[in-house]
Each structure stands twice: as structure tokens, then as C-alpha cells.
Amino acid sequence: MVRTRMYLTGAEHWQGVARAHGAVFGEIRPAATAVIVAGLLDPAWVVEIEAEAVLPTESAAPVP
């Protein structure tokens, strides 16, 4: 299972973020959420992407 969250400082950044996200995660097709936020720690930053993955253990059945 893979999940990503994208925090954008403005909707105008969405297309670029979507292209980059698709380039990295396109084949994985994670559950994804995008949220517009008032700002990030550094005013120069326009996006933060958070990703989580759960990998199967050796004793668990593989995730399809």
C-alpha cells in the first residue's frame, strides 16, 4: 500500500505537481490527497509531498 499527500501553497501549482507525482508514482498508483495550505515553513517552498508505504513482511502474503 502506498499513500501520498501533497500540500500546495496555491492551486496554480497543481499541474506541475501532478506531472512530477505521475512521473514518480505513475505505475504505483497510490491513494493520493492534495490540499491547499496557507504556507510552508520557507516562503520559497510551494509544495511538500509526503509518502508512506507499507511493505509486506516475509511471513505475509504479497500485496497484489
MOLINKA-V421117 format. One record per helix or strand of 2 or more residues. SS is the DSSP state (alpha for helix, beta for strand). FROM is the first residue (numbers start at 0). LEN is the number of residues. If there is no record, write none. Layout:
# MOLINKA-V421117
SS | FROM | LEN
SS | FROM | LEN
This chain:
# MOLINKA-V421117
beta | 1 | 7
alpha | 10 | 15
beta | 30 | 6
beta | 46 | 7
